Amino acid sequence: MQIPKSAPNLIVMGVAGSGKSSVGKALAEALGATYLEGDAFHSVKNVALMSAGIALNDDNRAGWLAALAERLAHARATHERTVLACSALKRRYRDRLREGDPDIVFVYLAGSRELIAERMSQRQGHYMPVSLIDSQFRDLEPPQADERAIHCDISASLATIREQVLAQLPNF
């Protein structure tokens, strides 16, 4: 598949356990892009809250979103192709991230609560407990028609999702 040289930077988004990291790494490899793990930008306080089963609120996320937007702005300014894995659950969070790169395209990984719970229960070494699934779905505002987004069903294989995204990039 021919990947356009002018492909936009991407944010792979969705609730915890949707496969953001796996899809993000696969896309970054296919695009020759830098992979950014959004979780690495969380403060120690945020990680401690989530580890304790406490859902983050908008105030908790503000500094994290600012750091991500700043990193996206740097990538845009230096013409660094990037793929960021980041929940970006609410429209206002995506608006904040677009301040760093107005041309960013979101890859929305959508799936059922049951599939997400199954995946999360099989993960090891991640601080996000299964108990926070409901808070993730409560906060989720899927991208709307006026947002630059590619919607993917996470019941598909990783290879299928990667190819679906790569095939749609020329449309952006």
Secondary structure as the mmCIF struct_conf table of DSSP 4:
data_model
#
loop_
_struct_conf.conf_type_id
_struct_conf.id
_struct_conf.beg_label_comp_id
_struct_conf.beg_label_asym_id
_struct_conf.beg_label_seq_id
_struct_conf.end_label_comp_id
_struct_conf.end_label_asym_id
_struct_conf.end_label_seq_id
HELX_LH_PP_P HELX_LH_PP_P1 GLN A 2 PRO A 4
TURN_TY1_P TURN_TY1_P1 LYS A 5 SER A 6
HELX_LH_PP_P HELX_LH_PP_P2 ALA A 7 ASN A 9
STRN STRN1 LEU A 10 MET A 13
BEND BEND1 VAL A 15 VAL A 15
TURN_TY1_P TURN_TY1_P2 ALA A 16 GLY A 17
BEND BEND2 SER A 18 GLY A 19
HELX_RH_AL_P HELX_RH_AL_P1 LYS A 20 LEU A 31
TURN_TY1_P TURN_TY1_P3 GLY A 32 GLY A 32
STRN STRN2 THR A 34 GLU A 37
HELX_RH_3T_P HELX_RH_3T_P1 GLY A 38 PHE A 41
BEND BEND3 HIS A 42 HIS A 42
HELX_RH_AL_P HELX_RH_AL_P2 VAL A 44 SER A 51
TURN_TY1_P TURN_TY1_P4 ALA A 52 GLY A 53
HELX_LH_PP_P HELX_LH_PP_P3 ILE A 54 LEU A 56
HELX_RH_AL_P HELX_RH_AL_P3 ASP A 58 ALA A 77
TURN_TY1_P TURN_TY1_P5 THR A 78 HIS A 79
STRN STRN3 THR A 82 ALA A 85
BEND BEND4 LYS A 90 LYS A 90
HELX_RH_AL_P HELX_RH_AL_P4 ARG A 91 ARG A 98
TURN_TY1_P TURN_TY1_P6 GLU A 99 GLY A 100
TURN_TY1_P TURN_TY1_P7 PRO A 102 ASP A 103
STRN STRN4 VAL A 105 ALA A 110
HELX_RH_AL_P HELX_RH_AL_P5 ARG A 113 GLN A 122
BEND BEND5 GLY A 125 GLY A 125
BEND BEND6 TYR A 127 TYR A 127
HELX_RH_3T_P HELX_RH_3T_P2 VAL A 130 LEU A 132
HELX_RH_AL_P HELX_RH_AL_P6 ILE A 133 ASP A 139
HELX_LH_PP_P HELX_LH_PP_P4 PRO A 142 GLN A 144
TURN_TY1_P TURN_TY1_P8 ALA A 145 ASP A 146
BEND BEND7 GLU A 147 GLU A 147
STRN STRN5 ALA A 149 ASP A 153
TURN_TY1_P TURN_TY1_P9 ILE A 154 SER A 155
BEND BEND8 ALA A 156 ALA A 156
HELX_RH_AL_P HELX_RH_AL_P7 LEU A 158 GLN A 168
HELX_RH_3T_P HELX_RH_3T_P3 LEU A 169 ASN A 171
#
